[in-house]
Amino acid sequence: MEKGVRKMKVESFFGCATRLVVLVTVLIFGGSQAVGQTRLMKVNADGEFNGDLSVDGDVSIDGDLDVQGSTGNGDVATVSNEGTNTDTILIIQNANSDPSSHGAILQGRQSRGSFSQLSQVDEDDCVLSIQGAGYINGAFRPSVEIRMEVDDEPGSEDYPSRITFWTTQNGMTLLRERLRIDDHGFTWVNGPLYLDNITFAASEVDYHGILYAKLDNEVTNVFARNDAGTGNQLSSHKDPRDVDPRADTSFGDDNVDLPFSFHHYNDILGKGSVVDLAAVVAEVERMTGKSFTHVYELPSEQRVTAAEWQDRAHTLRIEAEKEKALREMPEVEVPIADAWEEVEIVEASPTIQSATRFRYDLEAEQVVAYEVPVEVAESVGTGQFERRLKDNVRFDEETGKFYRQRTLEEIDVGPIPEPELPRWIRDRLPGQ
């Protein structure tokens, strides 16, 4: 006996309860006979079933499938697959006459209490979590998560909610919240907000307030733009000489340690303006005899040399160009000879290992460790090999071609010129 084909179907009869039947057809290779069908499992109308269900192959269910479990910290249902990373593991497909309101819905339902007696959720309860867990140090360990939670005390016609995004920092093991959108629509960012350079025409921008970064004279500057087409540069160091090379400004005055300006523009008027604020302050100081500018030294750990800045900025620009090229063409066609590789066939071999568990003793006010046997499925090589698509290759049934995912390492963007610091900074460097 070399292969078993299992089929699952849900049968529904008019006037009868729905039942779940699993049938197995055993095929014996070397002959043309199929040895009958054997019923392995039946779930009756009351949903009574004890045991595990393992299906090797495709599952097609016509009707409703309700899987309920009460397993403590265990898993209720698992969908597993071995294949290339281009395989789709789970598809939720929907068809209706008005998909504009809802498409295919993946819904997490959470209540307090039990199935027999549901109880209302409360503030901070999580109603759905989507986790990513990699296999690390002998176990699957969650390292990234999206949570959908109750944001305030719910009530009649009152369902406050929030969505949060969690990641694990390098060198750490605990998930930390990085981004939150609360019930008011406020966005909370727990960490720096990095903005990539963008290029757009005024006609391409919707009339809303936006925050964006733009490359201006070899330096990335941050702008805020309102719905009337007026934008302000937030990094306030636009050199007036960039607009008028003949300008007599504080940016060219070595006596001004840190010149600054105000730069704004308006799309409708078609004009922009740079105001040398440091020069204005210097003139007021001259007229009043008072000092409104106070310079201090940065701590050594915050300082960076011009060479270090240039090297880092150059590296970032090369990476940005590579990422742009990768977004524009993420795959390349490959011949079938380069699409496959020899892979050893592995089988799951159950072994018993010892795992540490803990229990608490409130009388002694202590936590006690103890060992329990745990069955672990280890992958064991069979010594047999087969051809499989490489992990980064997929086959397109519509074109009949193989495509390989590109990597940043293989992309050549050509020579990228090293960026220059703004002139007003270069003029104030030691030795200049």
N, C-alpha and C positions, 0 to 999 in steps of 0.2 A: 504494500500500500504506500503510494508515494504522494498522494495529494488529496486533500479534502476540500470540497467546495461547499461553503455554508451560505444559506440564503435566509434573510429575515424578512418577514412580511407581516403586516397587520391586516387581519381579515375582519370585515364588518358586515354583519347580516341584519337585514331588516327585521326589527322586532327582537333581535338577540343582542346580547352584550358583546362588546368588542373584545377580542382575545388576541394575544400576541403569541405567535407560533414560530419556533426556530426549527428549520429542517436542514438536514445534512445529506448531501449526495456524495458518496464515496466513489471515486474513480480509480480503477486499477489499471495502470499502464501495462502495455504488453498484450492487451486484449481489447475488444470493443464493447464489453459488457459493463454496465453500470449497476452496482449493487444497491438496490432499493433506497428509499428515504426513511430516515429514522428520526423520530421526534425526540429532541434533546430537552426542550424546555417549554413550558407553557405558563404564561401569566394570565390568571383568570380575571374576571370582571372586577373583583375586589382588589386587584393589584397585588396579590399575594405571590411573592417569589423570594426564595432565599438562595443566595449564591451569586457567583460572578458570571457575567456573559462576555465572552470573547468572540469576536467575529473577524475572520481573516478574509478580506475581500470587500466588495461593494455592498452597501446597505441601501435599499430603497423602501421607503415607508409611505404608503398611500393612506393618509388619515392623520390623526393626532397621536403623538407619542409623549407620554408624561412619565418622566423619570424622577422619582422621589427617593431621598435617602436621609438617613439619620446616622451619620458616621463619626460624630465628634469632629476631629480634625482631619479625617480621611477624605479621599476623593469620591465623589458620587459617580461621575462619568468621565471617561478619558477617551480621546480620539488620538490614536497614535499612527505614525507613518514613518517608513524608512525610504528615503529616496533623495533626489537632488533638491537643492534649495529653491528650485523653480516650481516644485510641486505645490499645488494649492491644497491645504489640509482640510479646510472647512469652508463650504460655500453656503450662504444663506440667500436663496433666490426667491423673488416675489414677482407676481404679475397682477396688476389691477388696472382699472380704467382711469384712475386719477392718481398717478404717482407723484404729482406736484405737492401733495400734502404729506405723504409718507411713502418712503421706499421700503425696502426690506428692513425689518426692525429687529434688533438684538436688544432685548429688554431684561434688566436685572430687577427682580422683585424681592423686596426685603421687608420683613415685619418682625416685630418682637413677638414673643410667645411661641406657639407651635402651630403646625398645620391645622390641628383640630380647633385651635382657639387663637386666631390672629390678634395681635395687639399693635397699636399705632406706633410708628417710629417716632423718635425724638430728635432734638437738636444734636448735631455732630454724628448721627448714625450714618454709616456708609451703606448705600443701597446697591452699588455695583463697583467692583474693582476689576481692572484688566492689568494683569501682571506679565512681565517678562522674566523668566528664570533660566539662567544658564547652569550647566552642569559643572560645578566647581568643588574640588576636594571631596569627591564621592557623594555629592547630593545636588539636587536642583535648588539653587538659591535665588530668590527674587532680588532683582537689582534695579528694576524700573517698574513704575506703576502709574496708572491713571485711576483716580477715585472720583466717584459721583456720590455726593453726600448731602445730608439735610443741613441747611445753613442756619436755620433758626427754628424756634418752636412752631411746628405746623398746627394748623387749625382748619376749620371749615372754610373751603374755598381759599386756602392759604397753604401753598406748597413751596416754601423757600428752599432753594437748592444752590449748590456750588459744584465746581469741578476743579480738581487739583492734580498737578503733575509732580511726580516724585522720581528722583534719581539717586544713585549711590556714588559718592565722590571716590576718586582713586585713593586707595589706602584706607578706606572705611568699609564697614559692613552694614551700616544702617541706612535705610531710605530716608531722604530728607525732602521736604516740600520745596519745590523750586518756583512753581507758577500756580496762581489761583485766580479764578473768575468767580466772584461771589454773586449772591442773589440780586444785588443792585447793578450788576454788570461791571463793577470795578475790577480792574486787573492788578494783581499783586505779584511783583517779581522779586524773588529772594536771591539777589545776586546781580552782577553787572548785566546791562542790556547792550548787546553788541549789534550794531547796525552795519549792514553791508552797503557799499556804494551802489547808488542807482542812477540811471540816466532815463529821463522822460521828458516829453514835450508837455507844455502847459495844457494842451487839448486832451492829453491822456489822463489827466488827474481829475478824479471826481471831486466835487466841491464839498469837501469835508476837511477838518483839521487833520494834518498828518505830521509825523515826526520822521525825518529821513536823514541819511548821510550822503554826502556828495564829495567827490574828489575835486578839489579846487587848488590849483597851483601846487600839485604834488602832495597835498595834505588832505586827509579826510576830515571834513568839517560836518558838524551836526546842525540841521536846520529845523525850524518849526514853521509850518505854513497853515494859514487859516483859510476859511471857505471864500474869502474875498480875493484870493490870489496873492496875499501878502505873506512873504516869508522872511524870517529873521534868522541870522546866523547865531547859534548859541555859543559856539566856541569863538569868543569875541576878539579875534586877532587877524582880521582882514587888513592887510597892509594897503593904505590908500595909494601907494605907488603901483599896485596891481591894476588900478583903474586909471591913474594919471601918473606916468613915470616922472613927471616934473614936480610932483607934489612935495612940498616941504613939510614933513611930518615927524612926529615923535618916534616913528619906527626907524628913522634914519639918524636919530639923535642918541649918541652913545651915553649921554648923561641920564637918559631915561632907562631904568633897569628893565622894566616889563611894560612895554607899550600895549595898549588895548584900544579897541574901536567898537563901533556899532554898525552892523551891516544889515541892510534890509532891501527888499525889492517888491515890486507889484507887477503881476502879469498883465493886468488890464491897462495900467498906465504905460507899461513897457519900459520902466525905468528902475534903476537900483541906486543906492546911495551908501557911501561909507563915511562915517563921522569919526574923526580922530579924537576919542575921548581923553586919552592920556595927554594930548596937547592942550585940550580945554582945561583939564585939571592943572597942568603946569602953568598956564596963563593965569588962572585964578590964584594959584599959590604966589606967583610973581606980583600980582596986583595987591593981594591982601597981606603978604608976608607970612602967611600961615602954611603949614605942611599938612596935606591931606593924604599923602602917599607914604606908606610904611612898608619897607622891604624886610623880609626875613629869610634865613637860610633853611633849606630843606634838610631833613636828616639824611644821613649817608645811605640808608637802605632804600630810600625813595629816589635816589639820583640814578641817572643813566648817562653813559658817555655818548657822544655823537656817533662814534663808530658802532657801539652796541645798538643804538636806535636804527642806524642805517642798515645794519645786517638783519635785524629783526623785521624791519619794514620791507626790505627786499624779499625776504623769505615769505612773508605774508602775501605779497603781491604775486609771487610765483604760484603759491598755493591757490590764491583766488582765481588766477587765470586757468589753472588746471581744473579747478572745480567747475568753472564756467564751461570749459570744453567738455567735461564729463556730463554736465547737465544737458548740453546740446546734443551729444551723441553718447548715450550710456552703454551702447552695445555695438559690437562689430560682428559681421558675418564670418563664420569659419567653415572650412570644409569638413565633411563627415569624419575624415581621418583624424582630425584634431579635436573632435567633439567628445571622444570616449576615452576611458582608461580602464585598465584591469584592476578590479577590486575583489579582495578576498571576501567570500561569503561567510558571514558570522551568524551564530545562533545564540539565543539567550539560554544561559546555563544558570539555573537557580542555585544559590549557595546560602548557607546560614552564617550570618555574621553577628557579632555582639555589638549592641548599641547602648549608649548610656542614656538613661532617662532619670527624671527627678520627681520626687514627691515631697510634700511638706508635712511637717509635724507641728501643729499649733501648740500642743502641750509643751513640747521641748523648744518651741520657737526656732526651728531649724529646717533647712532643706537637705534632704538625704538623696544621694546618688545611688542608683542601682543599675544592673545590667540586664538586658532582655535580648533574647534571640530574635533576629530580624532576617527575613528572607529577602535576598538581594539578587536581582537578575543581572549577571555579568555577561558581556558579549565575548564569545569564544570563537576564534577562527577555526574554520573547518578544513583548511588546506586546499579548498576548491576556489576557483576564481571565475569571474564573469565580467563581461563588458558592460559598463554603465556610463551614462552621460557624466561628464565632469560636473562638479558642484556648481561651477559658474557658467554652465552652458544650458541652454534651453532649445527645444525644437518647436518651431512655429508651424502648426498644422495648416494655416491659411497660405503661407508662402512656400512651405516645404523646405525651409532652410534652418540651419543651426546658427544660433547667436550666442556670443560670449560676452559676459560683462567686462567692461573695461575697468582698469584701476588707475588711480592717480599716478602710481609709479611709472606706468608705461606711457603716459601722455607727455609729449614734448611741445612746449609752447614757444620755443625759440628763445632768443636772448631778451631778457626783461631789464631795462635800464635801472640802475640803482637810484632810488629816490633821493632828493635833496631836501635838506631842512629849509624852512622858510628863510629868506634872506635876513630878516631882522634877528633871527636866532643865530645864524652863522656869523653875523657882524659882531655879536656879543660873546662869542666863544673865546676862551683864553688863547692868546697868540694871534688873534685876528686884528 
